[in-house]
């Protein structure tokens, strides 16, 4: 909860309501049930004209589910992302598909995400490409518009190359995570100028593996979880990023930082198609080879830097606001073709 509070404070956001559904333990089903019940009661109390959900988490699905059963229109920000495998990533792929099925206004971040919705049969007049709000947040960080971070400050190397690593996904638990930790050891053993910053996820399954295999390894900083601004400070100073996070894989191209995506499939393929990222999976040899190719060859590194993010231009929030204003006023289309992100 501390990181969530710090993030809200950085964006100067004060919540009007707290659902109080967070508990130390419980399954995803438990979380979904508590969130659906709390949101149902809240919607009955405040009677919203529209419910906006974002992303692909259990709370995203719960928000859409509660609104749908109350006959309240739903707008889904970040709609249409797909891997074509309902079990990977688990459970996000299922949540995003079920959320889109209960959605009245789809806001896909990219043309490809919008095309996914069209292929699945969603009406054209419900699909409006906006770019991703994560890139809006990146622009806010760069402009100095956010409240300075009060969270953990990571000590970064003054010399050498910085490798930023994040790993947390359920599909990587067990041997895949062990292989990734072994790969990090392989990299720092081969390159004496590479320094690793790895914020360790709070989940004990992840923490236990990471600390068992990497604690005390030279030039590997096992940091606590980072707040939004601290994370972006590390991203912009990195030479290479290895991550299984969809958000970081989206944000890194805005800073021209090459990315190795530590997953078998991704719902955000645009960076890989543009040559800004490489989908490596979790195999130790494949990840190591991909990292060495970038670390050994300055030309490969330069080619992966790019100049334009495929995920947005910093105007997604403005487009979404305009579309919702028009929706509530009964206007169509909510966004013209020229007003959408391309």
N, C-alpha and C positions, 0 to 999 in steps of 0.2 A: 504493500500500500504506500510505502514511503516514496518510491519512484513515481507512482501515479500522482501523488500530491505535488511532488516537485515539478512534474511535467505540466500539470494544470497551472501551477504558479508561474512557470516560465512563459506561458501563453496568456497570463493574466485572466484565467478562467476560474470563476467561482461557481460550483454546481448549485443548482436550486434544490436538488433532491439527492439523497443518498439511499440507495436500495438496501444497504447493509446485508448483502448476500454472501460476502466473502467469508470463508471459513478455512481453517488450517488444513482440513482434510475433506475428502468427499470425491465421488466420481464425477465425470462430466455430466452424467444424467442428473446427479444431485444438484450441480450448479445450474443446469438448464431448468430444472423444476423450480428452484428457488427464484431464479431470475424471471421466469415466465409469470409466476404468481405475483411477484413484487411489481413487475411492469403492468400486469393486468389491473392491479389495484390502483397504481399511479394513473394509468390512462382513464380509469373510471372517475378519478378525482379531478383531473385537469382537463379532460376531454379535448385532446389535441386535434387539429384539423389534418395533420399529417405526421407520420413517424419517419424519421430518417435513421437508417442504420448504415454502418460502414464496415467493410472488410468481410471476414469469414470466420469469426470466432463464435464460441457458444453463445455469447451475449448478442451477437449480430442476429443469429438465428432466433434466439429467444425474443428479441425485440420485434422481428418481423412476424413471428408466430403469434405473439400476444396481440399485435395490431390487427393481423388478419382475422382473428377470431372476434375482434371487436368491430369489424367492418370499418377500420380506419385505413386510409391509403398509406402505402409504404413507398419510400424512395430509398433505393439501394446505391450508395456510393461505393465504387470499386466493383461494380457488377461485371459479370461476364468472364471473369478469369477462370481458366480451365486447364487441367492436365490430361483429361480424358481417362483418368484412372480414379474411380471414386474412393479408393483406399489409399491414395498417395497424392498429396499429403493427407494424413489422417489426423483429425476428422474434418479438416478445413474444406476439402473438396466437396464433401457431402453438404456441409453447412452452406457453402456459397450457392450450390445448385438449388437446395431447398429454399433458401432465402430469395433467390431470383424468381422461383415459382410463385412466391407470395407477394411479388413486387409490382407496383403500378407504374413507377418511373425508374428506369434503369440508367445509371450514370457510369458507363464503362470508362476506364481511364485511357484506353487506346483504341485505335481502329480495329485491331485484331480482337480485342475483348468484345467490342460491339458486333463484329462479324460472328463470333461464337453465339451470341444471343440470337442473331438473325437465323443462323443455321438451325437453332433449336426451336424456331418458330415464334419468337416473341415479336409482337407488332412493331413496325418501324416507328410509329408515333409514340412509342414508350422508350426509345433508345436514343440517348444523347451523349456523345463523346465529350468528356470534359478535361482530360488529363488527370493526373493523380494529385490529390491534396498533399501527399508527402513531399512533392516538389515545391508546392507553395511554402511548406514549412522550411525546406532547405533555403529558399529565397529569403525567408524571414530571418533565419540564422545569419545569412551572409550580410543582410542589411543592418544587422544590429537591433532589430525591432523587438527581440525577445528579452525578457527579464534575465539578467545574468544568473548562471547556474550556482546553486548553493550546495550541489551534490558533490560526489566523490571526484577528485581531480586525479587523473592518471599521469604518472611520471613517464614522459616520453624520452627516448634516447636523443642525445644531442648530436650524435653522429651515426652513420650507417643507415640502413633501410628498414622501414617500419612495416611489419606484416601484421595486419589486424585480422583477428579470427573470432568468429562467433559460431557456436554449435549448440543446438538445443532440441531439434525436432524428434518426435517420437519414433519416426521410422529409422532414425540413426542410433537409437539406444542399443546397447549391447556391443557386438563385434564391430559394426560400422563406426561407432564412436571411438572404440579402442583403436581401430585402424587409423582414424583421423589424428588421434593423439600421437600415435607412432609416427605418422607422416610429419607432424610438427617437429618431433625430435630429429627426424632425418634431415629436415631443412636446416635447422640451426646447427646441426653437426657439419653439414656441407658448406654453409655460408657463414663465416665468422662476422660478417657485417650486418646480418639480419637479426632484428630484435622483434619479438612477438608480444603483442598485447592481446590477451584473451579474457574478456569479461566472462566470468563463470556463472552460468544460469543457476537460479536458486533451487531448481528441482534436484532433490538428493540423488536421483539416478544419474544425472549429468555430473553433479559436483563430485560424487564419489569416484567416478571413472577418471575425470579430468585431474583431480588432485592426486589420485593414486599413480597416474602415469606421467604427470608433468610437474608436480611440485618439486622445486629445487633444481629444475633443469635450467642451465645457464641461458640467459637472455630470453627467458619466457616469463612474462609478467602475468600471473593469474590475478586479474583485477576483480573487484566486486562489480555487480551489474551497474551499468552507466546510465545516467539520465540523458535526456534528449540532446542537450547542448554539449555535454561531455563526449557523448558518442560521436557527434559530428565534428568535434575538434580532433578526434583521433582519425576519423575517416579522411578528412581533408589533408592530413599530414602523412597518410599511408602511401607506401610504394605499391603495395598489392593487398587485396582483401580476399580472404577465404571465408565464406559464410553460407549457412543454410537458411538465412533470414531473407524473406521476400522483400521486406522494407529496405534493408541495407543494400541488397542487390539493385533496387530501384534508385536509391539515393546516390550511390557511389559514382555512377556515370556523370552526375551533375558536377562532380569535382574532378572528373577525368582520371579516376582511379580504376585500374583494371580489376576485374572480379573473377574469382573461381567460385562457381555455385556448387556447393557440396551436396548435391541432390541428384537423383536419377531422372526426375522430371521436374519441370517448373511451369507454373501458370503465368510466368512473366518471361516469355522467350524473346522479347523484342531486343534486349541488350545483346544476347548471344547472336541473334540474326544480324545485328549491326556490327558485330565484331568487338563489342565492348566487354563481353563476358564469355566464360567457357563453362559449360555444364559438365562437371567432372564425375559426378557420383561420389561414392565414399571409398572406393578401392584404393588401398595404400599406394600401390605402384602408379596407378593412373593419376591420382592427385599429385603425387610427388613429381612425376614427369611433367605435368602441366605447369606446376609451380616453377620447376627448373627452367622450362622454356621461356617463361616471362622474366625470371631473375637473371638468366644467362644472356639474353639477347635484348639489348636496348631498343632495337628496331621493333621487335614484337611488342615490347612494353609501350612504345610510342604509338603503334598502330591501335592499341587497345584503349588509348586515352580518350579519343573522340572529342568532339566539340559541342555536341548537342544531345541532351537527354531524350530518349525515345518515349519517356513516361510523362512528360508534362512541360509546361512553360511558366509555371507559377501563377496561372490564372484559373485553376480548376475551381477554387472556392467562389470566385466571382461568377463563373458560368453556372455553377450549381445554384447559387443565390438567385440569379436572374431567372433561371428555369423554374424554380419553386415559386417565385413571385408571380410568374405568368400562369403557372398551374393553379394557384389559389385564386387568381383573377379570372380563370376560365379561358385564357388565351391559348391559341395554338398557331404555329408550333412553339414548343417551349424554348427551343433554340433553332435558329436557321443553320443551314449547312456552313455558312461563312463564320458563324459565331462559335462553332464547335472546334475542339482541338484536333489537329491533323498532324 
